[in-house]
Amino acid sequence: MRPNRVKALWREGRPATAGWLASGDTYIAEAMAHAGYDAIVIDMQHGMGITPDRAIACLQAISTTETVPIVRVPWNDPKEIQYVLDAGAYGIIVPLVNTYEEAAQAGGACRYPPVGYRSLGPNRATFYAGSDYGRLANDEIILLVMIETVQAVDNLEEIAKAPGIDGFYIGPSDLAVSLGIPTGPSTFSDPQHAAACQRVVDVARATGLVPCHHGSSPEEAVSRMQQGFMMCQLGSDVGMVRASAAAALKTVSDGLASS
């Protein structure tokens, strides 16, 4: 089976960089993967119109590179999880996991028996990963459960016991809402938010799991990785296009104003 590059980095104690695909555009997916990210996350939860068939097309585009294809599914739904895994996703991020039972449901959906209850039928996955996929997938596939509420932070030790999960992935905006903190530039410097994030790192380390953070920029990714987080996204495709377009327009506007 094709090794999971991100898991290999984690075994070496090295963090992974992730690109975030919100558009569901296959050309953009392929271009981002060729940029050299360790992983590309296809966002089916909040991405723009990323239906299962669009997600699969993006998985195919990413597989032209060594970048690891990961999918954030819309919900903790075994049907959605199985669908994208069978299509070749090498990692799953499950949103809004608050309890041991919810984490165990996600873990079971990602793993073949005896660890879980995933049904055997890796259609495209065998093309991408190899004919021994069914025997080795439990070891190579990544499952991250999203920690996005006060309840989840309080339950971290119990969530960590759920079979089949590899780590936590902080959803910082939803976590801020749950904490009663206004979202915005000052959100992540709030002491409550900072303490919750640090608790995720501490519990993950204590239980042998991997702490990951959504991040918001390359600068924040550096800071989070120095804090101990083992994967951060550096910015979404849509966000990067908007920022680049705005910067280009400002350059022209400023240049004409000074002439």
Order of alpha helices (4+ residues) and beta strands (2+ residues): alpha-beta-alpha-beta-alpha-beta-alpha-beta-alpha-alpha-alpha-beta-alpha-alpha-beta-alpha-alpha-beta-alpha-beta-alpha
